[in-house]
Amino acid sequence: MEGAKDSSRPESAPNAGGSEEPHLKADAISFADGLAIALASTAPAYSLAAVIGSIVVLVGLQAPAALLVAFVPMFFIAASFYYMNKADQDCGTCFAWVTRAIGPQSGWMTGWAICVTGILVVGSLADVAAYSFFDLIGADTLMNSTAAVTGTAVLLMVVMTGVCVWGTEISANLQKTLMIIQIVPLILFIVVALFKVWTGNGPAGSIDPSISWLNPFEIPPGALAGAMLLAVFIYWGWESAVNLNEETEGDVDKPGLAGVISTTLLLITYVGVAFAIVAWGGVSGAAKFDDDAAILATYAKEVLGGTVGLLVLLSVVVSALASTQTTILPSSRTSLSMARAEAMPHALGEISGRFFTPVVSTVTIGALAILWYLPSKLISENFLFDSLSALSLMIAFYYAMTGFACAFYY
């Protein structure tokens, strides 16, 4: 296992035969690029749309408190990523760090969990992007067609896999644009919804926001545990910025700092949306959207009006689309690192001499995601819920292993 690496790594280095062997492209992205990728990877609008209704059903008015409590362990895990990245800038992140601090068996299981989460979730992200896009353009026939949604989702996965192969700079530039389209409508929704409720212009059943909604001690332990497991998914994904540590310019602090800052920004956004959702429709209003990703789009049309409200639906489409691409990054970099350590087939460690990206591992992750998505979509009666349920425990597992690794290492 390598120690800390210099940030001025060359793009290629001579191998034993004297020829040059491609490496990941050093200094390909800036700190701002990494922060945009960290935020985009969590898919804020999509993540909220997917689970905020279920969280409100579980904990009622205390939904903001549940998101606040879930932030605490997430912040400490982000701090673990920050400190472990200072010790070892390996694109395999959790796999490399757990292997170094605890042992190869634990490291392999951690790396495997990261790869599997990517394979499991990319299909559901593309599926929501396709479904929401048809909803956005008013194509009800296509929206209700399994064949149309599935075919479009597969096409999106192919395109986004290609973007990841094409180059990290292309990915970063795309994400900065998509991030603005995601965040601005959410902020607009929060401000207008809370203003209307406070001024008495909310619908029947609206509730004035209260600071007591941030009190987690009013939540029964069982309900809090369920809400936090869903919130793990909401916060998950920011570590993509750290997986690009070998490709980020600047000192060793930058990738980990992007992760820490992104979790804090997510907390503000998520708690704000939770307040707006609960205040506007109350618990009964959110209960109609238990396990229904249409909640944000529906509420936005009520709060902002039909035309402007479509911006929030657009943010859900863009959010799922952006995360379809960025979610491939950590899985491909982890499998690359595992191949370099001879923990996976050697072919997965091959890097394109033209694009300086892990082309084999990226294409493999994209292909496996499609192979998982197609039968799961056709067999599962609730593909989105089943995918999220399968993900949360694996995410919690590799986050926890990274936390232990940080404590053991230092």
C-alpha positions as CSV (number, residue, x, y, z in Angstrom):
1,M,0.0,0.0,0.0
2,E,1.4,3.4,-1.0
3,G,1.9,6.2,1.4
4,A,1.0,9.8,0.8
5,K,1.4,10.8,-2.8
6,D,2.8,14.0,-4.2
7,S,0.1,16.2,-5.8
8,S,2.3,16.8,-8.9
9,R,2.0,13.3,-10.2
10,P,2.9,13.0,-13.9
11,E,0.3,11.7,-16.3
12,S,2.5,8.8,-17.2
13,A,5.6,7.2,-15.8
14,P,8.1,4.8,-17.3
15,N,7.6,1.1,-16.5
16,A,10.3,-1.5,-16.2
17,G,10.7,-1.8,-19.9
18,G,11.3,1.9,-20.3
19,S,8.0,2.7,-22.0
20,E,5.4,4.9,-20.6
21,E,2.4,3.5,-18.7
22,P,-0.7,5.7,-18.5
23,H,-1.8,7.0,-15.1
24,L,-4.9,8.9,-14.1
25,K,-4.5,12.5,-15.2
26,A,-3.0,14.7,-12.5
27,D,-4.5,18.2,-11.9
28,A,-7.4,17.4,-14.1
29,I,-9.9,19.2,-11.9
30,S,-9.9,22.1,-9.4
31,F,-11.3,22.3,-5.9
32,A,-14.5,24.0,-7.2
33,D,-14.9,21.1,-9.7
34,G,-14.5,18.6,-6.9
35,L,-17.1,20.4,-4.7
36,A,-19.6,20.5,-7.6
37,I,-19.1,16.7,-8.2
38,A,-19.5,16.0,-4.5
39,L,-22.8,17.9,-4.4
40,A,-24.0,16.4,-7.7
41,S,-23.2,12.9,-6.6
42,T,-25.7,13.1,-3.8
43,A,-28.4,14.1,-6.3
44,P,-30.1,16.6,-3.8
45,A,-33.4,17.1,-5.7
46,Y,-33.8,13.4,-6.6
47,S,-32.8,12.2,-3.2
48,L,-35.3,14.4,-1.5
49,A,-38.0,13.5,-3.9
50,A,-37.3,9.8,-3.4
51,V,-37.5,9.7,0.4
52,I,-38.7,12.9,2.1
53,G,-42.4,11.7,2.0
54,S,-41.4,8.5,3.7
55,I,-39.4,10.3,6.4
56,V,-42.3,12.6,7.2
57,V,-44.5,9.6,7.5
58,L,-42.1,8.0,10.0
59,V,-41.3,11.0,12.2
60,G,-44.1,13.5,11.4
61,L,-43.3,17.2,12.2
62,Q,-39.8,16.2,13.4
63,A,-38.6,15.4,9.8
64,P,-36.1,18.3,10.0
65,A,-34.7,16.9,13.3
66,A,-34.2,13.5,11.7
67,L,-32.2,15.0,8.9
68,L,-30.2,17.0,11.4
69,V,-29.4,13.9,13.5
70,A,-28.4,12.0,10.4
71,F,-26.0,14.7,9.5
72,V,-23.9,14.2,12.7
73,P,-22.5,10.8,11.9
74,M,-22.2,11.8,8.2
75,F,-20.1,14.8,9.1
76,F,-17.7,12.7,11.2
77,I,-17.4,10.2,8.3
78,A,-16.6,13.1,6.0
79,A,-13.9,14.2,8.5
80,S,-12.6,10.6,8.4
81,F,-12.3,10.8,4.6
82,Y,-10.5,14.1,5.0
83,Y,-7.9,12.8,7.4
84,M,-7.4,9.4,5.7
85,N,-6.9,11.2,2.3
86,K,-4.1,13.3,3.9
87,A,-2.4,10.0,4.8
88,D,-3.0,8.2,1.5
89,Q,-4.2,9.8,-1.8
90,D,-5.4,6.6,-3.4
91,C,-8.4,6.7,-5.7
92,G,-9.6,3.5,-4.1
93,T,-10.3,5.6,-0.9
94,C,-12.1,3.3,1.6
95,F,-10.7,0.1,0.1
96,A,-7.1,1.4,0.3
97,W,-7.5,3.0,3.7
98,V,-9.3,0.1,5.4
99,T,-6.7,-2.3,3.9
100,R,-3.9,-0.2,5.3
101,A,-5.4,0.4,8.7
102,I,-7.3,-2.9,9.4
103,G,-6.3,-5.6,6.9
104,P,-6.8,-6.9,3.4
105,Q,-9.9,-8.9,4.1
106,S,-11.8,-6.0,5.6
107,G,-10.4,-3.7,2.8
108,W,-11.7,-6.1,0.1
109,M,-15.2,-6.2,1.6
110,T,-15.3,-2.4,1.9
111,G,-14.2,-2.0,-1.7
112,W,-16.7,-4.6,-2.9
113,A,-19.5,-2.7,-1.1
114,I,-18.6,0.5,-2.9
115,C,-18.6,-1.2,-6.3
116,V,-21.9,-2.9,-5.6
117,T,-23.7,0.2,-4.5
118,G,-22.7,1.9,-7.8
119,I,-24.0,-1.0,-9.8
120,L,-27.3,-1.1,-7.8
121,V,-28.2,2.6,-7.9
122,V,-27.2,3.8,-11.3
123,G,-30.2,2.1,-12.9
124,S,-32.7,3.6,-10.4
125,L,-31.2,7.1,-11.0
126,A,-31.5,6.8,-14.8
127,D,-35.0,5.4,-14.4
128,V,-36.1,8.4,-12.3
129,A,-34.4,10.8,-14.8
130,A,-36.3,9.2,-17.7
131,Y,-39.7,9.1,-15.9
132,S,-39.4,12.7,-14.7
133,F,-38.3,13.9,-18.1
134,F,-41.4,12.5,-19.7
135,D,-43.5,14.1,-16.9
136,L,-41.7,17.4,-17.5
137,I,-42.6,17.5,-21.2
138,G,-46.1,16.2,-20.6
139,A,-45.6,13.0,-22.4
140,D,-48.0,10.9,-20.3
141,T,-48.1,8.0,-22.6
142,L,-44.3,7.6,-22.5
143,M,-44.2,8.3,-18.8
144,N,-46.6,5.3,-18.2
145,S,-44.8,3.1,-20.6
146,T,-42.4,0.6,-19.0
147,A,-40.7,0.1,-22.4
148,A,-40.2,3.8,-23.0
149,V,-38.9,4.5,-19.5
150,T,-36.6,1.5,-19.5
151,G,-35.2,2.1,-22.9
152,T,-34.5,5.8,-22.2
153,A,-32.9,4.9,-18.9
154,V,-30.5,2.4,-20.6
155,L,-29.6,5.0,-23.2
156,L,-28.8,7.5,-20.4
157,M,-26.6,5.0,-18.7
158,V,-24.7,4.3,-21.9
159,V,-24.2,8.1,-22.5
160,M,-23.1,8.9,-19.0
161,T,-20.7,5.9,-19.0
162,G,-19.2,7.4,-22.2
163,V,-18.9,10.8,-20.5
164,C,-16.9,9.2,-17.6
165,V,-14.6,7.5,-20.1
166,W,-14.2,10.7,-22.2
167,G,-12.5,12.6,-19.4
168,T,-12.6,13.9,-15.8
169,E,-12.6,17.5,-17.0
170,I,-15.6,16.9,-19.2
171,S,-17.4,15.3,-16.3
172,A,-16.5,18.2,-14.0
173,N,-17.6,21.0,-16.4
174,L,-20.9,19.2,-17.0
175,Q,-21.6,18.8,-13.3
176,K,-21.0,22.5,-12.5
177,T,-23.7,23.4,-15.0
178,L,-26.1,20.7,-13.8
179,M,-25.5,21.7,-10.1
180,I,-26.8,25.2,-10.6
181,I,-30.0,23.9,-12.3
182,Q,-30.5,21.6,-9.3
183,I,-29.9,24.0,-6.4
184,V,-31.5,27.2,-7.5
185,P,-35.1,25.8,-7.9
186,L,-34.8,24.1,-4.5
187,I,-33.8,27.4,-2.8
188,L,-36.7,29.2,-4.6
189,F,-39.1,26.5,-3.4
190,I,-38.0,26.8,0.2
191,V,-38.2,30.6,0.3
192,V,-41.5,31.0,-1.4
193,A,-43.2,28.1,0.5
194,L,-42.1,29.3,3.9
195,F,-43.0,33.0,3.1
196,K,-46.5,32.0,2.0
197,V,-47.1,30.0,5.1
198,W,-45.8,32.7,7.4
199,T,-47.9,35.3,5.7
200,G,-51.1,33.2,5.9
201,N,-51.2,32.4,2.2
202,G,-50.6,28.6,2.6
203,P,-53.3,26.0,1.8
204,A,-55.7,24.5,4.2
205,G,-53.7,22.2,6.5
206,S,-50.5,24.3,6.4
207,I,-48.6,24.7,9.7
208,D,-46.5,27.6,10.8
209,P,-42.8,26.4,11.1
210,S,-41.5,25.9,14.6
211,I,-38.0,25.6,16.0
212,S,-39.3,22.6,17.9
213,W,-39.2,20.6,14.7
214,L,-35.5,20.4,15.1
215,N,-35.8,18.6,18.5
216,P,-34.8,14.9,17.9
217,F,-35.9,13.9,21.4
218,E,-39.5,14.0,20.4
219,I,-39.0,11.2,17.9
220,P,-39.6,7.6,19.1
221,P,-36.3,5.6,18.8
222,G,-37.7,3.1,16.3
223,A,-39.0,5.8,14.0
224,L,-35.7,7.7,14.3
225,A,-33.7,4.6,13.3
226,G,-35.8,4.1,10.2
227,A,-35.7,7.8,9.2
228,M,-31.9,7.9,9.7
229,L,-31.5,4.8,7.4
230,L,-33.4,6.6,4.7
231,A,-31.3,9.8,5.4
232,V,-28.1,7.8,4.8
233,F,-29.2,7.6,1.2
234,I,-30.0,11.3,1.0
235,Y,-26.5,12.3,2.2
236,W,-24.7,9.5,0.3
237,G,-22.5,10.3,-2.6
238,W,-20.3,13.3,-1.6
239,E,-17.2,11.0,-1.4
240,S,-17.0,11.0,-5.2
241,A,-14.9,14.1,-4.9
242,V,-12.4,12.2,-2.7
243,N,-12.3,9.3,-5.2
244,L,-10.9,11.9,-7.7
245,N,-8.0,12.7,-5.3
246,E,-5.4,11.6,-7.8
247,E,-6.9,13.9,-10.4
248,T,-7.4,17.0,-8.2
249,E,-5.0,19.9,-8.4
250,G,-3.7,21.5,-5.2
251,D,-2.6,20.0,-1.9
252,V,-3.8,16.8,-0.3
253,D,-6.4,18.7,1.8
254,K,-8.6,19.7,-1.2
255,P,-10.5,16.5,-2.0
256,G,-11.4,15.8,1.6
257,L,-12.3,19.4,2.3
258,A,-14.7,19.3,-0.7
259,G,-16.4,16.3,1.0
260,V,-16.7,18.1,4.4
261,I,-18.1,21.3,2.9
262,S,-20.6,19.5,0.7
263,T,-22.1,17.7,3.6
264,T,-22.7,21.0,5.4
265,L,-24.3,22.6,2.4
266,L,-26.5,19.5,2.0
267,L,-27.6,19.8,5.6
268,I,-28.8,23.4,5.0
269,T,-30.6,22.5,1.8
270,Y,-32.3,19.3,3.2
271,V,-33.5,20.9,6.5
272,G,-34.9,23.8,4.5
273,V,-36.8,21.6,2.1
274,A,-38.1,19.5,5.1
275,F,-39.4,22.6,6.8
276,A,-41.1,23.7,3.6
277,I,-42.7,20.3,2.9
278,V,-44.0,19.9,6.5
279,A,-45.2,23.5,6.8
280,W,-47.0,23.6,3.4
281,G,-48.9,20.3,3.6
282,G,-48.5,19.0,7.1
283,V,-48.0,15.4,7.9
284,S,-51.2,14.3,6.1
285,G,-50.1,16.0,2.9
286,A,-46.7,14.3,2.8
287,A,-48.3,10.9,3.7
288,K,-50.0,10.9,0.3
289,F,-46.5,10.6,-1.2
290,D,-45.0,7.9,1.0
291,D,-42.5,6.1,-1.3
292,D,-43.6,8.5,-4.2
293,A,-40.9,10.6,-5.9
294,A,-43.6,13.0,-7.2
295,I,-43.9,14.9,-3.9
296,L,-41.4,17.7,-4.8
297,A,-42.9,18.3,-8.3
298,T,-46.4,18.3,-6.9
299,Y,-45.7,20.7,-4.1
300,A,-43.7,23.0,-6.3
301,K,-46.6,23.4,-8.7
302,E,-48.8,24.4,-5.8
303,V,-46.2,26.8,-4.3
304,L,-44.7,28.4,-7.4
305,G,-47.4,27.9,-10.0
306,G,-47.5,25.6,-13.0
307,T,-44.8,27.2,-15.1
308,V,-42.2,28.2,-12.5
309,G,-43.0,25.0,-10.6
310,L,-41.7,23.0,-13.5
311,L,-38.2,24.2,-12.5
312,V,-38.3,22.0,-9.5
313,L,-39.3,19.0,-11.7
314,L,-36.5,20.0,-14.0
315,S,-34.1,20.0,-11.0
316,V,-35.2,16.4,-10.2
317,V,-34.6,15.3,-13.8
318,V,-31.2,17.0,-13.8
319,S,-30.3,15.7,-10.4
320,A,-31.0,12.1,-11.3
321,L,-29.2,12.6,-14.6
322,A,-26.1,14.2,-13.0
323,S,-25.9,11.5,-10.3
324,T,-26.2,8.8,-13.0
325,Q,-22.8,10.0,-14.2
326,T,-21.1,10.8,-11.0
327,T,-22.1,7.6,-9.2
328,I,-20.0,5.6,-11.8
329,L,-16.9,7.5,-10.7
330,P,-16.3,6.1,-7.2
331,S,-17.1,2.5,-8.3
332,S,-14.8,2.7,-11.3
333,R,-11.9,4.3,-9.3
334,T,-12.4,1.8,-6.5
335,S,-12.3,-1.2,-8.9
336,L,-9.2,0.4,-10.5
337,S,-7.4,0.6,-7.1
338,M,-8.4,-2.9,-6.2
339,A,-7.0,-4.2,-9.6
340,R,-3.7,-2.3,-8.9
341,A,-3.6,-4.1,-5.5
342,E,-4.3,-7.4,-7.2
343,A,-7.6,-7.7,-5.4
344,M,-9.6,-7.7,-8.7
345,P,-8.8,-8.8,-12.2
346,H,-5.8,-7.0,-13.7
347,A,-7.8,-5.7,-16.7
348,L,-9.8,-3.4,-14.5
349,G,-6.6,-1.5,-13.7
350,E,-6.1,-0.5,-17.3
351,I,-6.0,3.3,-18.0
352,S,-6.7,4.9,-21.4
353,G,-3.6,6.4,-22.9
354,R,-5.8,8.9,-24.7
355,F,-8.3,10.0,-22.0
356,F,-6.3,9.0,-18.8
357,T,-9.4,7.5,-17.3
358,P,-10.0,3.9,-16.1
359,V,-11.8,2.9,-19.3
360,V,-12.1,-0.9,-18.6
361,S,-13.5,-0.5,-15.0
362,T,-15.8,2.4,-16.0
363,V,-17.3,0.4,-18.9
364,T,-17.6,-2.7,-16.7
365,I,-19.5,-0.8,-14.0
366,G,-21.8,0.8,-16.6
367,A,-22.5,-2.6,-18.2
368,L,-23.1,-4.4,-14.9
369,A,-25.5,-1.6,-13.9
370,I,-27.5,-2.1,-17.1
371,L,-27.5,-5.9,-16.6
372,W,-28.8,-5.4,-13.0
373,Y,-31.3,-2.8,-14.0
374,L,-33.1,-4.5,-16.8
375,P,-34.4,-7.7,-15.0
376,S,-34.9,-5.8,-11.7
377,K,-37.1,-3.2,-13.4
378,L,-39.2,-5.9,-15.0
379,I,-39.4,-8.2,-11.9
380,S,-39.7,-5.7,-9.0
381,E,-43.1,-4.2,-8.3
382,N,-41.4,-1.3,-6.6
383,F,-38.0,-0.9,-8.2
384,L,-37.1,2.4,-6.6
385,F,-37.9,1.3,-3.0
386,D,-36.2,-2.0,-3.4
387,S,-33.0,-0.4,-4.7
388,L,-32.9,2.1,-1.9
389,S,-33.5,-0.6,0.7
390,A,-30.6,-2.7,-0.7
391,L,-28.3,0.3,-0.8
392,S,-28.6,1.9,2.7
393,L,-27.0,-0.9,4.7
394,M,-24.1,-1.3,2.3
395,I,-23.5,2.5,2.4
396,A,-23.6,2.5,6.2
397,F,-21.2,-0.5,6.2
398,Y,-18.4,1.1,4.1
399,Y,-18.8,4.5,5.8
400,A,-18.5,2.8,9.2
401,M,-15.4,0.9,8.1
402,T,-13.8,4.1,7.0
403,G,-14.6,5.7,10.4
404,F,-13.0,2.7,12.2
405,A,-10.0,2.8,9.8
406,C,-9.4,6.5,10.6
407,A,-9.5,5.8,14.3
408,F,-7.2,2.8,14.1
409,Y,-4.7,4.6,11.7
410,Y,-4.3,7.7,13.8
